[in-house]
Amino acid sequence: MTKYDLIGVRGRVRVLLLDQRGQVVEERWTKNFLTELGEAYIADRLSDRNHADGDIDNMAIGTGSGQSRTSTTLATEVARVSGGNFTVSQGTAGDDNDVIWQGTFGTSVPASNQTISETALFSLSSAGVMINYAEIQPAIFKPTTLTLVVQIFWTIGAS
């Protein structure tokens, strides 16, 4: 095989803490990795039309760390968003091979002040398959009065 035969998925995560006016208070960038179940999920979605494993339609944040490619949950989940607080989009122009998931953890989500140090995408809102995992380092303090926005970018292929 040559380097042109390989299709890779590269990921990065952007975490924004916003004040009440929507202004950025803090920003973090970090890398993430696909879990083994996440890789199998992608292959399953590309190979059949069953999709019993559900869409990637929710995101969670937590206060733990240390998960691996075989982990199926966050170490310490404190909040999960879906529906109107979760979006997925495709990049445009030269970034049209990007998939961008965004979770918005508004005021009082979670219900108490937390220091957020991990995030992940999931299929199915009740447990589901943990698709990827990222540690946020340094961790970011999220008071209940502010909004936390997590953006997970996957670039499919070389560009």
Secondary structure, DSSP 4 states (H G I P E B T S, - for coil): --GGG---EEEEEEEEEE-TTS-EEEEEEEE-EE-HHHHHHHHHHHH-S--TT--EEEEEEES-----TT--S-SSEEEEEEGGGEEEEE--GGGTTEEEEEEEE-TTSSSS-EEEEEEEEEESSSS--B-EEEEEEEEEEE-TTSEEEEEEEEEES--
